[in-house]
């Protein structure tokens, strides 16, 4: 006996509750939904509601006579789902309303059917007026929390609005061709044969940008390790490390392993690559990526800030520290960051970054280089962090990098979200005398 598939709007509400109420990452919430035939549609709903969360909330506030009680947060989220579908998706309006209202009965809250119906019908009738009124609220206009808008505006007075708008755009899909298996030109020809529109990503030797995102299962040779999905800004790390045969390399905070795999692809003749990751669950992703690409390295499930527990005492010639950070440069890929981050978390991240930097510095060989990377746009995690480090260590000097796509900082280089089509990343390189 077959069971009727769940209304995808119901699944969206359940996932949103996990994300918003319990702090579950968007990726994990999506994975928990499985690979149903509704997954692309569900993904559109979840990403869309989170991208426009503050705007949709402001509109719901106009539609509701009074806020719903905490135990009816599922109905509030259902209204946001319906509002997003009406405004941004191609569903017929009557179908969107009827199917959204139907979820109230599955939730055993029949009393809410009339409320949800009235809210969505009014949203249809008064669309322009409601959205115009919502735009008068700063959070709703820019779809970011007030505290983060204030921080970005303070640090980037000339470009803060463009940065916020870039964060709310759909990101492009970038690929990294495995140089051990194919050239970029050869793989572009394979994509053309598969009728997938693509072009070279100018900033990256092996980078490709797709005309539109596709499932990885449609990418030629993906399961055989011929290509990986990785933003162009992240692809810069392997080349900026100035790798050479015979080097011992450390990738600290290595999950999910994209940069580690790129290092091994970029320089096959390394003496060794060691990876450190303190989360066993995230370390599994490293192993999966290495296996798919046919690469090997030594993985330590350990704390990067406590090397006595995993370091064998032999110095490294190169260290990549992709530091834990606010991830404020990749909001366009992870819109749940806007809801999950707090000022306190950023302060904690800054302290942890400093601790890891100081712990790793003694592991670097004389003349060796440490590449410090974040996917943040906040100076306290980036140039101010490295400036403090340089003031503490008189045997450290900044190394200039070839990054014409980035803005020069003192020290380091900042790529802003959307610049050259890239995610927001910071790079700073320091060398031991």
C-alpha positions in Angstrom: 0.0 0.0 0.0 1.6 3.3 -1.1 1.5 6.4 1.0 0.7 9.8 -0.3 3.9 12.0 -0.4 4.0 14.8 2.2 3.0 18.3 1.1 6.4 19.9 0.3 5.3 23.0 2.1 4.9 21.0 5.3 8.4 19.6 4.9 9.7 23.2 4.3 8.0 24.3 7.6 9.6 21.4 9.5 13.0 22.2 8.1 12.7 25.9 8.8 11.8 25.1 12.4 15.0 23.1 12.8 17.0 25.9 11.2 15.4 28.9 13.0 14.4 27.4 16.4 17.2 24.8 16.9 20.1 26.4 14.9 20.5 23.5 12.5 22.6 24.5 9.4 20.6 24.7 6.2 22.7 22.0 4.5 22.0 19.6 7.3 18.3 20.4 7.2 18.2 19.7 3.5 20.1 16.5 3.9 17.6 15.3 6.5 14.8 15.6 3.9 16.4 13.0 1.7 16.5 12.8 -2.1 12.8 13.0 -2.9 11.5 14.2 -6.2 10.4 17.4 -4.5 14.0 18.2 -3.3 14.8 20.9 -5.9 11.4 22.6 -5.2 12.0 22.3 -1.4 15.5 23.7 -1.8 14.1 26.7 -3.7 11.6 27.3 -0.9 14.1 27.0 2.0 16.8 29.1 0.4 14.2 31.7 -0.7 12.5 32.1 2.6 15.9 32.4 4.4 17.2 34.9 1.8 14.1 37.1 2.2 13.4 36.2 5.8 13.4 39.8 7.2 11.3 41.1 4.4 8.7 38.3 4.6 8.6 38.8 8.4 7.8 42.5 8.0 5.0 41.6 5.6 3.6 39.0 7.9 3.6 41.5 10.7 1.4 43.8 8.5 -1.0 40.9 7.7 -1.4 39.6 11.3 -3.5 41.6 13.7 -1.2 40.4 16.5 1.9 38.2 16.6 1.2 34.4 16.9 2.2 32.7 20.2 5.4 30.8 20.4 3.7 27.4 20.2 2.2 28.5 16.9 5.5 29.4 15.3 4.9 26.7 12.7 1.9 28.7 11.4 4.0 31.8 11.3 6.6 29.9 9.2 3.9 28.5 7.0 2.7 32.0 6.2 6.3 33.0 5.2 6.5 29.9 3.0 3.2 31.0 1.3 4.3 34.6 0.9 7.6 33.5 -0.7 5.8 31.1 -3.1 3.3 33.8 -4.2 6.0 36.5 -4.7 8.9 34.6 -6.1 7.9 31.3 -7.6 5.9 30.4 -10.6 3.1 28.4 -8.9 -0.4 29.5 -9.8 -1.6 31.8 -7.1 -4.8 29.8 -6.2 -2.8 26.5 -6.0 -0.1 28.2 -3.8 -2.8 29.5 -1.4 -4.9 26.3 -1.3 -1.9 24.0 -0.8 -0.5 26.2 1.9 -3.8 26.4 3.7 -4.0 22.6 3.5 -0.9 22.2 5.7 -2.8 23.7 8.6 -5.0 20.7 8.7 -2.0 18.3 8.6 -0.6 20.2 11.5 -3.9 19.6 13.3 -4.5 23.4 13.6 -7.7 23.7 11.6 -8.3 27.0 13.4 -5.5 28.5 11.4 -6.9 27.7 8.0 -9.0 30.9 7.8 -6.1 33.0 9.1 -3.5 31.6 6.6 -6.0 31.9 3.8 -6.9 35.5 4.7 -3.2 36.5 5.0 -2.2 35.1 1.6 -5.3 36.4 -0.2 -4.6 39.9 1.2 -0.9 39.5 0.1 -2.1 39.0 -3.4 -4.4 42.0 -3.4 -2.1 44.4 -1.7 1.2 43.2 -2.9 2.8 46.5 -3.9 1.6 48.4 -0.8 2.8 45.6 1.6 6.2 45.4 0.0 6.6 49.1 -0.2 5.8 49.4 3.5 8.2 46.6 4.4 11.0 48.4 2.6 10.7 51.2 5.1 12.2 48.9 7.7 16.0 48.6 7.3 16.2 44.9 8.2 13.4 44.1 5.7 14.8 46.3 2.9 18.3 44.7 3.0 17.3 41.3 4.4 20.0 41.3 7.1 19.8 41.7 10.9 20.3 45.3 12.1 23.6 44.5 13.9 25.2 43.0 10.8 24.0 45.9 8.6 25.6 48.3 11.1 28.9 46.4 11.1 29.1 46.2 7.3 28.1 49.9 6.9 30.8 50.9 9.5 33.6 49.0 7.8 32.5 49.6 4.1 30.8 53.1 4.0 31.1 53.3 0.2 30.0 49.8 -0.7 27.9 48.4 2.1 24.6 48.5 0.2 26.1 46.6 -2.8 27.6 44.0 -0.5 24.3 43.4 1.2 22.6 43.1 -2.2 25.3 40.7 -3.3 24.7 38.5 -0.3 21.0 38.1 -1.3 21.8 37.0 -4.9 21.8 33.4 -6.1 25.5 32.4 -6.3 27.0 31.0 -9.5 28.2 27.4 -9.6 32.0 27.2 -9.9 33.9 24.0 -10.7 37.6 23.0 -10.1 39.0 20.6 -12.7 41.2 17.9 -11.3 44.6 18.7 -13.0 45.8 15.2 -12.4 43.0 13.9 -14.6 42.2 16.5 -17.2 43.0 20.0 -18.5 40.5 22.8 -18.1 40.1 23.0 -21.9 39.4 19.3 -22.2 36.8 19.4 -19.5 35.1 22.4 -21.0 34.8 20.3 -24.2 33.2 17.5 -22.2 30.7 20.0 -20.7 29.9 21.3 -24.2 29.3 17.7 -25.4 26.9 17.3 -22.4 25.1 20.5 -23.5 26.1 22.3 -20.2 27.0 26.0 -20.8 30.2 26.9 -19.1 33.2 29.2 -19.4 36.7 29.7 -17.9 36.9 31.3 -14.4 39.6 33.9 -15.1 41.0 34.1 -11.6 41.7 30.4 -11.3 43.9 28.1 -13.3 41.5 25.2 -13.2 38.3 27.1 -12.5 35.1 27.0 -14.5 31.8 28.9 -14.1 28.6 27.3 -15.3 25.9 29.2 -17.1 23.4 27.8 -14.5 23.7 25.4 -11.6 23.2 21.6 -12.4 23.1 18.6 -10.1 26.6 17.1 -9.7 25.3 13.8 -11.1 25.0 15.6 -14.5 28.7 16.7 -14.4 30.9 14.4 -16.6 33.2 12.3 -14.6 32.2 13.7 -11.2 32.0 10.4 -9.4 35.4 9.5 -11.0 37.0 12.6 -9.5 37.5 14.6 -12.6 35.9 17.7 -11.2 34.8 19.2 -7.9 32.4 22.0 -6.9 34.3 24.9 -5.3 33.9 28.7 -5.4 36.7 30.4 -7.3 37.8 32.4 -4.2 38.4 29.2 -2.3 40.4 27.8 -5.3 43.0 30.6 -4.9 44.4 29.0 -1.7 46.4 26.2 -3.3 48.1 28.5 -5.8 48.8 31.2 -3.2 50.6 28.7 -0.9 53.6 28.7 -3.4 53.9 24.9 -3.3 56.9 22.9 -4.4 58.0 19.3 -4.6 59.3 17.8 -1.3 57.4 20.1 1.0 55.7 19.1 4.2 52.3 20.8 4.2 49.7 21.2 7.0 46.1 22.1 6.3 44.6 23.1 9.7 40.8 23.2 10.2 40.6 21.1 7.0 36.9 20.1 6.6 35.2 19.6 4.2 38.5 19.0 2.4 38.2 21.1 -0.8 41.4 23.0 -0.3 43.3 20.0 0.9 42.3 18.1 -2.2 43.2 21.0 -4.4 46.7 21.2 -2.8 47.3 17.5 -3.7 46.0 18.1 -7.2 48.1 21.2 -7.7 51.4 19.7 -6.4 51.5 15.8 -6.6 55.2 15.7 -5.5 54.7 16.9 -1.9 56.6 15.0 0.8 53.3 14.9 2.8 50.0 16.6 3.5 48.6 16.5 7.0 45.1 17.6 7.8 43.6 18.5 11.1 39.9 18.6 11.9 38.4 18.5 15.3 34.9 17.3 14.3 34.7 13.6 13.5 31.5 14.2 11.5 33.1 16.8 9.4 36.3 14.7 9.0 34.1 12.1 7.3 33.5 14.6 4.5 37.3 15.0 4.0 37.7 11.2 3.7 34.8 11.1 1.2 36.3 13.8 -1.0 39.8 12.3 -0.9 38.4 8.9 -1.9 36.3 10.3 -4.8 39.4 12.1 -6.2 41.8 9.2 -5.6 44.0 11.2 -3.3 45.7 10.4 0.0 46.8 12.4 3.0 47.2 12.0 6.8 44.2 13.1 8.7 44.2 13.9 12.5 40.9 14.3 14.2 42.2 16.7 16.8 42.3 20.4 18.0 44.4 22.6 15.7 45.1 24.8 18.7 46.7 22.0 20.7 49.4 20.5 18.4 51.1 18.6 21.2 48.4 16.0 20.8 49.0 15.3 17.1 52.3 17.0 15.8 55.4 14.7 15.4 57.8 17.6 15.9 59.0 17.8 12.2 58.5 21.4 10.9 56.2 22.2 8.0 57.3 24.3 5.0 53.8 25.5 4.3 50.7 25.8 6.6 47.2 26.6 5.4 45.0 28.0 8.2 41.5 28.2 6.9 40.3 29.7 10.2 36.9 29.2 11.9 35.1 32.5 11.2 31.8 34.2 10.9 31.4 33.1 7.3 29.9 36.5 6.5 31.5 36.4 3.0 29.5 33.4 1.9 26.0 34.4 3.0 24.8 34.1 -0.6 25.5 30.4 -0.4 24.4 29.9 3.2 21.6 32.4 3.9 20.9 30.8 7.3 24.1 32.6 8.5 22.1 35.8 8.8 19.9 34.1 11.4 22.5 32.1 13.2 25.3 34.6 13.8 25.5 36.8 16.8 28.0 39.5 17.8 29.1 37.2 20.7 29.9 34.4 18.3 32.2 36.7 16.3 34.1 37.8 19.4 34.6 34.1 20.3 35.8 33.3 16.7 38.3 36.1 16.9 39.8 34.7 20.1 39.9 31.2 18.7 41.6 32.4 15.5 44.3 34.1 17.6 44.8 31.0 19.7 45.2 28.8 16.6 47.6 31.2 14.9 49.9 31.3 18.0 49.7 27.5 18.4 50.7 26.8 14.8 53.5 29.3 14.4 56.1 27.2 16.2 55.3 24.3 13.8 56.5 26.4 10.7 60.0 25.9 9.4 62.4 28.8 9.1 61.6 30.5 5.8 58.3 28.7 5.7 55.0 30.4 4.8 51.6 30.4 6.6 48.6 31.3 4.6 45.7 32.7 6.7 42.3 32.4 5.1 38.8 33.3 6.2 35.5 33.5 4.3 34.7 36.6 6.4 34.4 40.3 5.4 34.9 41.6 9.0 38.2 43.3 9.6 38.5 42.0 13.2 38.7 38.5 11.8 41.0 39.5 9.0 43.6 42.3 8.7 43.2 43.3 12.4 43.8 39.7 13.4 46.9 39.4 11.4 48.1 42.9 12.4 47.9 41.8 16.1 49.7 38.6 15.2 52.6 40.4 13.5 52.9 42.7 16.5 53.3 39.6 18.8 55.9 37.8 16.6 59.0 39.7 15.6 60.1 36.7 13.4 57.1 37.1 11.1 56.9 39.2 7.9 54.0 39.7 5.5 54.4 38.3 2.0 52.8 40.1 -0.9 50.3 38.0 -2.9 49.2 38.3 -6.6 45.5 39.0 -6.1 44.3 41.6 -8.6 40.7 40.5 -7.8 41.0 41.7 -4.2 41.3 44.9 -2.3 44.6 45.5 -0.5 44.5 45.6 3.3 47.2 46.2 5.9 48.1 43.4 5.9 46.4 41.0 3.5 43.8 41.1 0.8 40.0 41.2 0.9 37.7 39.9 -1.8 34.2 41.2 -1.3 31.0 39.2 -2.1 30.3 39.3 -5.8 33.6 40.9 -6.8 34.6 39.1 -10.1 31.7 36.7 -9.3 33.5 35.4 -6.3 32.5 34.7 -2.6 33.9 37.1 0.1 37.3 35.8 1.2 40.3 37.2 3.0 43.9 36.1 2.3 47.0 37.0 4.2 50.4 35.4 4.0 53.2 35.5 6.6 56.7 34.1 6.4 59.0 33.0 9.2 62.4 34.7 9.0 
